[in-house]
Amino acid sequence: MAPTLSPTQPIPTNDPHGEEWWTPERAKLHRWLRERAAHLAPIYLAALRMAMDESFPGRVHFVAHAIREIRNRLPHAVAGVEKRGPSYQVLTTRLRTKWDEEELPSNGSLPLAEGSEPSVSGPGYEVSLGLLRAVADLVLANTRSSGNSRRQARRLFETIWGEPSPTYVINRWFHKASWVNKYMHVDDKPHVPEADTEVVDVFESFEAVLIAISSRSYESLEALDEILASANQ
């Protein structure tokens, strides 16, 4: 049974004996996060506390969201922020503006007769170059975002290790990603009971990689390989 914690109870950051689940490895990881990504250190501690406290309300969704945030933000904190293009919100707003300028229906329907098809010699409906460019920009942004998370993960590991990371390391970074994506937001109905029993395993699986990353300053690459390889079994 995991210990029950008060929402205001502080988690020790230096003493590994403060709680039964507060290990030297976790203390080292927390110190590393405070040094390399200070804004993520409290997110890690919150996720750890919630994962270990079976009575914490909504822990499945909060832990899943915390894992996602750490996974997305740590590469930028360690390897630097890459120059980004316009956000999806900017691009979709631009597209909507062009759509309205064309006086197309605001409900997104197309002004084509039912059953009509484009001509083999060209498009079935003419649009302005501006609208077409807005669509193209959105498609380009989607193309660039595909695989972006894995690229950021490679940047993270290469920055820490000083060399390209093995494929299994990247795969391990995204282990249980489908579970995280499924539960990081609240659905229209309660999550299945099994999620409460899975949350600790999911968190510790992700945490194992974080611990391996934080150990890079203290251990050899071979030792890190062993940690990650065993975690990937």
C-alpha positions in Angstrom: 0.0 0.0 0.0 1.4 3.4 -1.0 1.7 6.0 1.8 -1.1 8.5 2.1 0.2 12.1 1.9 -1.3 15.4 2.8 -1.6 17.7 -0.2 0.5 20.2 1.6 3.1 17.8 3.0 6.6 18.8 1.6 8.6 16.2 -0.2 12.2 16.2 1.0 14.7 17.1 -1.7 17.9 16.0 -0.1 17.0 13.3 2.5 16.3 10.0 0.8 14.7 8.7 3.9 11.8 11.1 4.1 9.3 8.7 2.6 9.5 5.0 1.9 9.3 5.7 -1.8 11.9 8.5 -1.8 15.1 6.7 -2.9 18.6 8.0 -3.5 18.0 7.6 -7.2 15.0 9.8 -7.0 16.8 12.4 -4.9 19.6 12.5 -7.5 17.1 12.8 -10.4 15.4 15.7 -8.6 18.7 17.5 -8.0 19.5 17.1 -11.7 16.2 18.5 -12.7 16.7 21.5 -10.5 20.0 22.1 -12.2 19.0 21.4 -15.8 15.3 22.1 -15.9 14.2 23.9 -12.7 10.7 24.5 -14.0 10.2 20.7 -14.4 11.5 19.6 -11.0 8.2 20.4 -9.2 6.2 18.7 -12.0 8.2 15.6 -11.4 7.7 15.7 -7.6 4.0 16.3 -8.0 3.7 13.3 -10.4 5.7 11.1 -8.1 3.6 12.1 -5.1 0.3 11.4 -7.0 1.5 8.2 -8.5 2.5 6.8 -5.1 -0.6 8.0 -3.3 -3.5 5.7 -4.2 -6.0 8.1 -2.6 -5.0 11.2 -4.6 -8.1 12.3 -6.6 -7.7 12.3 -10.3 -4.2 11.0 -10.2 -4.4 9.0 -13.4 -5.0 12.1 -15.5 -2.6 14.4 -13.6 0.2 11.9 -13.8 -0.3 11.2 -17.5 -0.3 15.0 -18.2 2.8 15.5 -16.1 4.7 12.7 -18.0 3.7 14.4 -21.3 4.8 17.8 -20.1 8.2 16.5 -19.0 8.7 14.5 -22.2 7.9 17.6 -24.3 9.7 20.2 -22.3 12.9 18.5 -21.2 14.5 18.4 -24.6 14.1 22.2 -24.9 15.4 22.8 -21.4 18.6 20.7 -22.0 19.2 21.0 -25.7 17.8 24.5 -26.3 14.7 25.7 -27.9 14.5 25.3 -31.7 13.1 28.1 -33.8 9.5 27.3 -34.3 7.1 28.3 -37.1 3.7 29.7 -36.6 1.5 27.8 -34.1 -1.5 25.8 -35.3 -3.8 28.4 -33.8 -2.2 31.1 -35.9 -2.3 29.0 -39.0 -5.9 27.9 -38.5 -7.0 31.5 -37.8 -5.3 32.6 -41.0 -7.0 29.9 -42.9 -10.4 30.8 -41.4 -9.8 34.5 -42.4 -9.1 33.5 -46.0 -12.2 31.2 -45.9 -14.4 34.0 -44.8 -12.9 36.3 -47.4 -14.0 33.8 -50.0 -17.5 34.0 -48.5 -17.5 30.3 -48.0 -20.0 28.7 -45.5 -18.9 29.2 -41.9 -20.0 25.6 -41.1 -17.2 24.3 -43.3 -19.5 22.9 -45.9 -18.5 23.1 -49.6 -20.6 24.9 -52.1 -20.8 21.9 -54.4 -23.9 20.1 -55.6 -24.4 16.7 -54.0 -22.7 14.0 -56.0 -20.6 16.4 -58.0 -16.9 15.5 -58.7 -13.9 17.5 -59.8 -13.2 17.7 -63.5 -10.5 15.5 -64.8 -9.0 18.6 -66.3 -8.8 20.6 -63.1 -10.3 21.4 -59.7 -14.0 21.3 -59.3 -14.1 24.7 -57.5 -11.9 27.7 -57.9 -10.3 29.2 -54.8 -7.9 32.1 -54.4 -4.2 31.7 -54.2 -4.3 33.2 -50.7 -6.7 30.5 -49.4 -4.7 27.7 -51.1 -1.5 29.1 -49.5 -3.1 29.1 -46.1 -4.1 25.5 -46.6 -0.6 24.6 -47.8 1.0 26.3 -44.7 -1.2 24.2 -42.4 -0.3 21.0 -44.3 3.4 22.0 -44.0 3.1 22.6 -40.3 1.5 19.2 -39.9 4.3 17.5 -41.9 7.0 19.2 -39.8 5.3 18.2 -36.5 5.1 14.5 -37.6 8.1 12.9 -35.9 9.0 16.1 -34.1 8.8 14.5 -30.7 11.3 11.8 -31.7 13.6 14.4 -33.2 13.5 16.4 -29.9 14.2 13.2 -28.0 17.3 12.6 -30.1 18.5 16.1 -29.5 18.0 15.6 -25.7 20.1 12.3 -25.6 22.7 13.6 -28.0 23.2 16.7 -25.9 23.6 14.7 -22.7 25.7 11.9 -24.2 27.6 13.8 -26.8 26.8 11.2 -29.4 23.8 9.8 -31.2 21.6 7.7 -29.0 20.7 4.0 -29.7 17.2 3.5 -31.2 16.1 1.5 -28.1 16.7 4.6 -26.0 14.4 6.7 -28.1 11.8 3.9 -28.1 12.0 3.6 -24.3 11.5 7.4 -24.0 8.1 6.9 -25.7 7.3 3.6 -23.9 3.6 3.7 -22.8 3.0 6.9 -24.8 -0.4 5.5 -25.9 -1.4 5.2 -22.3 -0.3 8.7 -21.6 -2.1 10.1 -24.6 -5.2 8.3 -23.7 -5.5 9.6 -20.1 -3.7 13.0 -20.1 -7.1 14.6 -20.7 -10.4 13.9 -19.1 -12.9 12.1 -21.3 -16.7 12.4 -21.4 -16.9 9.4 -19.1 -14.9 7.9 -16.2 -11.7 6.1 -17.1 -11.6 2.3 -16.7 -10.7 1.0 -13.2 -7.6 -0.7 -14.6 -6.0 2.7 -15.2 -5.6 3.2 -11.4 -3.6 0.0 -11.2 -1.5 0.8 -14.2 -0.5 4.4 -13.3 2.5 3.4 -11.1 4.0 1.1 -13.7 3.6 3.7 -16.4 5.2 6.4 -14.2 8.1 4.2 -13.1 8.7 3.1 -16.6 9.2 6.7 -17.7 11.0 7.6 -14.5 13.6 4.9 -15.2 14.7 6.7 -18.3 14.8 10.0 -16.5 17.0 8.4 -13.8 19.3 7.0 -16.5 19.5 10.5 -18.1 20.3 12.2 -14.8 22.9 9.6 -14.1 24.9 10.5 -17.2 27.0 12.9 -15.1 28.0 10.2 -12.7 28.1 6.9 -14.6 29.7 5.6 -17.8 27.7 5.4 -21.0 28.0 1.6 -20.7 26.3 1.6 -17.4 23.5 3.9 -18.8 23.1 1.5 -21.7 22.6 -1.4 -19.2 20.0 0.6 -17.3 18.0 1.5 -20.4 18.4 -1.9 -22.0 17.1 -3.7 -18.9 14.2 -1.3 -18.6 13.4 -2.0 -22.2 12.9 -5.7 -21.7 
